[in-house]
Every structure is written in C-alpha cells, then in structure tokens.
Amino acid sequence: MEYLHKSGPEIDLKDLWGRAVSDLQSRIMSNSAAGIWLPNLEPVELAEDTLIIAAPNTYQARYLDSQVAGALSNSLTHIAGRDLRVHFVVVPRGGDQARTDHVPLPIRVAPPSRTSEFPSSPLDPKYTFDNFVVGPSNRVAHAAARSVSKTPGGAYNPLFIYGGVGLGKTHLMQAIGHAVKTDHPNKEVLYISGEAFLQNVLYAIRENKMDAFRARFRHVDLCLVDDIQFIASREGTRTESEFFFTFNALYQDGRQIVISSDRPPKELHLIDDRLRSRFEMGLMADIAVPDPETRLAILQQRASATEAEVPLDVLEYIADRVESNIRALEGVLVRVIYTASIDGEAITQALVRRCLEDYAVENGSRGVSVGDIKSLVAERFSVAEADLSSAKRSRGLVVPRQIAMYLTRQHTDLSLQHIASEFKRRDHTTVMHACSRTEEMMRDDPSIASLVTEIADHLRRGGVGR
C-alpha cells in the first residue's frame, strides 16, 4: 500500500476509493462477498471525515459496514494522509435521483500531524464483547480480556493471546479497545497490527522521525498490537529493538499492553530473547478450534444479524463441515445467503454443498472434515450419522464409532481432545482406545481392514457418500 505523508495534488474520490478497494482486495479472498461487491460500488460524497459509499441494498450496506468498514477506513487514512472513515448507505440502482444528487468531491492530501503520521487503526464496530460467542475453546482468553478492559494496567499485564488464523483473536483485541473507550473515556487507546508497526518504524527511520514515533507509541494508556509475529525477525533487528523499548516504557509506566500472535512466545522467531521473556511475564491465553456447539452458536448469531432466514439444519450442516476457522465459517454463510439472494432460491443443504465446492474451506485438517468421515462411516455401516456421537453402546454402533474416530485421527490434524469433543466423548483416552481397537480389528479381520481402507481411499479422493 502506498503511504502519502506529504501535501500533494487533489485526489478524485473515485481514485481514492479505487486505491483503497485494491489494497483491501489484496488481503481478502477475491471470491468472498466483499471481494465481489466492493469493485462495483461508488463513492457518493465526503462528509467531513466520512466517505459515503453507495450500496444497492440494505443487506450489502449492513454487511460491508460491519465486515470491512474498519479495514477500508485504515486504508483510506494511510492513502489520504488524514483520518478518514467509510460508511455504506443504501442507494438503489436504476436511475434513483439520490445518486445524481451527490457529486463526488475532490479532497486535498493535507500535511500530516504527528498523529496522522502514526495513526491508530480504527476499531471495527462489530468487534465487541456483546457479539463474541464464548465457548470452551476461548473461555479463558475471553475472561482475561474482560478483566483487562475493566482494570487496564492491572494484574494481567501484558496479556498475550495466541491461536490459529480466524479464531477470534482480533475480535477480542478490539473488544478490549471498545470497552476501555466506553468505560475509561479519558484513556488513550492505540490499536495497530504488527505489520503496520513494522511499516511505521521503517517510515520513521527513512524520514528521520524516530522522536515523533516514540512519542506516539510510548505514551498511550492501552496498546493493542495484533499479529506480533510480523515483527519477529523482520527487517533486521531494528523493529524488534524499537518494540522492546516501547514495551518497556509502557510497562514501567503501568500502561496496559495486549498482544496477539498465531503462536505462543516460545515459538516466535525472535532475535532478542529479552522480548520473548517480556511476553511471558504476564498472562498467556490461547484460543483453540471451536467445538461444534460453539460453531453453531456463531452461525446462529451471524445469521440473526442478516435479513435472511436460514434454517437450523442448514446452520448445523455448515457447522459440521467447516471446522477450524471462524472466518471461513462466516464466509460460507455469507456465500450461501448471497447465492440464494441472487439466484432467488431457498437456502438448503443442497445449496450449501454447491457453495462448498467453490469455496476454499480449511477444515483444520488435511482437506477432510469430521462430517465427511461420519457420513461415509454411517453409510457403510447403515447406521444414523447422529448415533456415532450418541451415548448408545450397542456393538452395531461401537465398532463404526471407533472406526470413525480412528479415521479422524488418521486423516485430520485435530488433537485427540478435539476428536473426543466431536464425538461427544469426555476425554482423549476414549479416542486412543478407539484407534488401538480399530488397528487390532484390522489385523484380525480382513473384511474390517478392507472396509476401512475403502473409506480412507474415498476420503483421499474427496468422495463423500459415494
């Protein structure tokens, strides 16, 4: 992304909008709803510090306002060199007078103040504690985040939140920021990604503005740094060094620091071990893959925020097949709703299956979901798929259940505990026993060995229920 930090010629709103959209598209899936809609939208006007964008219907306006407004505002701020926000309004297409009444206004890139040179990224209004779905996979991180928001600079400083991509780290980080701004309006909150921090350091070095950089980052009351892994071992040691001294200055003054990463501190490729020790001196809280009940609750919440009516069985079907990534989970739901709206058809499991064929879903596995395995095993043994996760103990169910657990262990990257959760078992020892028992049956019974091998072959080929 190009940074403009000096005065320059007037920029047409369409040009400004086009550059912001291009920047965002480079960071999101081109076949996502946002990636499909944004290039077709146009700016209406610049009202003070808010760029008004026309959307053709209420659903698109609400979705884009909640999903991408924050990221677009960040891009616009950096491109224009001044604080700008984006807001979507409904302007129906087809000759509506509202469109012709608004002529795009040119804006002048103003000389930056110290704050606009090193801005805080906008907080996304949808990332609050009220709409964060709590489950076993994130309960500790959520409780810690709540505690930090009530008493910033207190017991949990720093708070280090880690977990895989798309599991809710950014949501919790920004929820803390929103809560502190509401409950402690006099405190200054700074939210920035690790990548943006790195870029700011490079800019400050290049422009000889390190004093302004340090004044900006070392005197905030709450410093939220998302995706710290971008700082680790990047561009030599200067960025790490600056972050180390920034961290120390904030900590010594009793100011709250919250950091997120895709891995725990011990796995970060840091050149300076002192920085790793700083990360570990506070509270470390991980966010794991959500269980089926949490995934369903997330989908129910997201569906209720739209105008579409999504049947429960469809939500359950999505939750069963998109396992490890909340962003992918929500993305599939959006794709299904969007496809139904443009094709004028009902939202059904059949529609979900079609959407999943074109959607790059990472199941927290090697391309195979627990739902796929359950479906194939249930078909081959002529049992109900739901019974594989039931408490029933008849031999007609115990054997296929054990085989399903074994195949899940073999064909996904899920932990033993996660597999136990998927089959509604209390602990991982049940899965270990199932794997051991299945291997024993395969050695002793050629027919079982042949059947398990056949199912495994189908899974590798992506064949479900065939």
FENZIRA-V230056 format. One record per residue. N is the residue number from 1. PHI is phi as a letter, one per 20 degrees, with the letter a starting at -180 (NA if undefined). D_LAST is the distance of its C-alpha to the last C-alpha in Angstrom with 2 decimals. Layout:
n = [N:N]
phi = [PHI:PHI]
d_last = [D_LAST:D_LAST]
This chain:
n = [1:2:3:4:5:6:7:8:9:10:11:12:13:14:15:16:17:18:19:20:21:22:23:24:25:26:27:28:29:30:31:32:33:34:35:36:37:38:39:40:41:42:43:44:45:46:47:48:49:50:51:52:53:54:55:56:57:58:59:60:61:62:63:64:65:66:67:68:69:70:71:72:73:74:75:76:77:78:79:80:81:82:83:84:85:86:87:88:89:90:91:92:93:94:95:96:97:98:99:100:101:102:103:104:105:106:107:108:109:110:111:112:113:114:115:116:117:118:119:120:121:122:123:124:125:126:127:128:129:130:131:132:133:134:135:136:137:138:139:140:141:142:143:144:145:146:147:148:149:150:151:152:153:154:155:156:157:158:159:160:161:162:163:164:165:166:167:168:169:170:171:172:173:174:175:176:177:178:179:180:181:182:183:184:185:186:187:188:189:190:191:192:193:194:195:196:197:198:199:200:201:202:203:204:205:206:207:208:209:210:211:212:213:214:215:216:217:218:219:220:221:222:223:224:225:226:227:228:229:230:231:232:233:234:235:236:237:238:239:240:241:242:243:244:245:246:247:248:249:250:251:252:253:254:255:256:257:258:259:260:261:262:263:264:265:266:267:268:269:270:271:272:273:274:275:276:277:278:279:280:281:282:283:284:285:286:287:288:289:290:291:292:293:294:295:296:297:298:299:300:301:302:303:304:305:306:307:308:309:310:311:312:313:314:315:316:317:318:319:320:321:322:323:324:325:326:327:328:329:330:331:332:333:334:335:336:337:338:339:340:341:342:343:344:345:346:347:348:349:350:351:352:353:354:355:356:357:358:359:360:361:362:363:364:365:366:367:368:369:370:371:372:373:374:375:376:377:378:379:380:381:382:383:384:385:386:387:388:389:390:391:392:393:394:395:396:397:398:399:400:401:402:403:404:405:406:407:408:409:410:411:412:413:414:415:416:417:418:419:420:421:422:423:424:425:426:427:428:429:430:431:432:433:434:435:436:437:438:439:440:441:442:443:444:445:446:447:448:449:450:451:452:453:454:455:456:457:458:459:460:461:462:463:464:465:466]
phi = [NA:e:d:d:c:b:f:a:f:f:d:f:g:f:f:f:f:f:f:f:f:f:f:f:f:f:d:c:f:f:e:f:g:f:f:f:e:g:f:e:e:c:f:e:a:d:d:l:d:c:e:e:d:e:d:f:b:f:f:f:f:f:f:f:f:e:e:c:f:f:f:f:f:f:f:f:f:f:f:e:m:b:f:c:d:c:b:d:c:e:c:g:e:o:n:f:f:g:f:f:f:d:e:g:e:f:c:d:f:e:g:f:e:f:f:f:f:c:f:e:f:f:e:f:f:e:e:c:f:f:d:e:e:e:b:g:f:c:f:f:f:f:f:f:f:g:f:f:f:e:c:f:n:e:f:e:c:e:d:d:d:c:r:f:f:m:d:o:f:f:g:f:g:f:f:f:g:f:f:f:f:f:e:c:f:e:e:e:d:c:d:b:e:g:f:f:f:g:f:f:f:f:f:f:f:f:e:l:c:f:f:f:g:f:f:f:e:d:c:e:e:c:d:d:d:e:l:f:f:f:e:f:l:d:l:m:d:f:f:g:f:f:f:g:f:f:g:f:f:f:f:f:e:m:e:f:c:c:c:c:b:e:b:f:g:f:d:f:e:e:f:e:f:f:f:f:f:f:f:e:e:d:d:d:c:e:d:d:f:f:f:g:f:f:f:f:f:f:f:f:f:f:f:f:e:d:e:e:d:d:g:f:f:f:f:f:f:f:f:f:d:d:d:d:c:f:f:f:g:f:f:f:f:f:f:f:f:f:f:f:f:e:e:m:d:f:e:c:f:f:f:f:g:f:f:f:f:d:d:f:e:e:e:m:b:e:n:c:d:f:f:g:f:g:f:f:f:f:f:f:d:l:c:f:g:f:f:f:d:e:e:f:d:f:f:f:d:f:f:f:f:f:f:f:f:f:f:f:f:f:d:c:d:f:f:g:f:f:f:g:f:f:d:l:d:f:b:f:f:f:f:f:f:f:f:f:f:f:f:f:f:f:f:e:c:g:f:f:f:f:f:f:f:f:f:f:f:f:f:f:e:n:e:d:m:c]
d_last = [47.09:50.72:53.25:56.37:59.17:62.18:63.66:62.65:62.38:60.95:57.20:55.79:53.33:50.68:51.08:50.95:47.84:46.13:46.86:45.58:42.30:41.91:42.54:39.96:37.31:37.73:36.66:33.78:30.49:31.35:28.30:29.24:31.02:34.36:33.82:33.15:36.03:38.87:39.86:40.40:42.79:46.55:49.35:51.75:54.61:55.77:57.27:59.21:56.58:53.50:51.65:50.39:47.19:46.20:42.72:41.78:40.61:40.88:37.30:37.57:41.05:40.07:36.95:38.80:41.86:39.93:37.47:39.44:43.09:44.10:42.72:44.21:47.53:47.61:47.08:49.73:52.18:51.93:52.12:55.02:56.94:57.43:55.53:53.28:50.63:48.15:47.53:45.33:46.76:45.49:47.04:45.28:45.02:46.71:50.42:50.89:54.44:53.45:51.97:55.18:57.42:56.13:57.13:55.63:58.43:59.09:59.40:61.48:60.16:62.72:64.16:62.17:63.58:62.82:60.03:58.38:58.53:56.49:54.69:52.54:49.06:48.61:46.83:43.86:44.79:41.33:41.42:43.45:43.33:42.91:39.41:38.23:35.66:36.72:34.42:34.57:33.46:36.45:39.04:41.55:41.46:41.87:44.81:46.46:46.12:47.66:50.50:51.22:51.37:53.96:56.16:55.57:57.32:57.27:55.66:52.34:53.64:51.79:48.39:45.63:42.11:39.25:35.46:32.52:32.06:31.53:32.23:35.42:38.30:39.76:39.48:41.56:44.01:44.77:44.93:47.73:49.48:49.32:50.59:53.47:54.50:54.63:56.29:58.44:59.35:62.03:59.68:58.37:54.62:53.16:49.44:48.34:45.44:46.06:45.55:48.13:50.52:50.30:51.00:53.92:55.43:55.22:56.80:59.56:60.35:60.41:62.61:64.74:63.87:62.94:65.55:63.94:60.49:61.74:63.61:60.48:58.07:60.42:61.84:58.95:58.49:54.70:52.92:49.12:47.58:43.84:41.81:44.71:42.74:43.82:47.38:46.71:48.17:48.19:51.12:53.13:54.58:56.43:53.70:53.10:56.86:57.31:54.57:56.14:59.53:58.07:56.27:59.53:61.60:59.33:59.00:62.73:63.53:61.22:58.80:55.14:52.54:48.77:46.43:42.67:40.66:37.16:38.42:41.26:44.75:44.65:41.77:43.47:45.02:48.47:51.55:53.85:53.24:55.55:53.01:50.32:52.83:53.58:49.94:49.82:53.10:51.70:48.58:45.16:42.22:38.56:35.72:32.40:28.80:28.73:27.13:24.70:27.71:29.61:26.81:26.59:30.41:30.55:28.23:30.27:33.44:32.36:31.06:34.38:36.27:34.85:35.65:32.05:30.74:27.38:25.83:25.44:21.77:21.17:23.33:21.55:18.15:19.83:21.68:18.66:17.00:20.22:21.98:24.95:26.70:28.51:29.22:25.59:24.98:27.82:26.88:23.48:25.38:27.98:25.55:23.90:27.40:28.70:25.96:26.43:30.17:30.34:27.85:29.34:26.15:25.29:23.76:20.39:17.13:15.70:18.62:17.98:14.46:16.25:19.04:17.09:15.77:19.49:20.88:21.70:20.81:21.98:20.48:23.23:20.87:19.71:17.17:14.96:15.73:16.34:14.31:11.12:12.14:13.17:10.10:8.01:11.25:12.01:9.02:9.79:13.43:13.46:15.62:16.25:15.19:18.85:20.18:19.02:21.76:24.19:27.35:26.36:27.18:26.04:24.66:21.51:20.91:22.89:20.86:17.38:19.37:21.06:17.99:16.54:19.97:20.11:16.90:18.27:21.51:20.14:17.89:20.01:23.73:24.35:27.43:27.56:29.26:26.69:23.87:26.15:26.56:22.85:22.68:26.11:27.94:31.57:31.77:30.22:31.51:28.80:26.18:28.37:28.60:24.84:24.34:27.24:26.15:22.62:24.28:26.67:24.08:22.33:25.81:26.76:23.69:21.85:19.03:18.46:18.82:16.25:13.63:14.57:14.55:11.05:9.85:12.45:11.37:7.94:10.31:12.79:10.80:9.83:6.04:5.52:3.81:0.00]
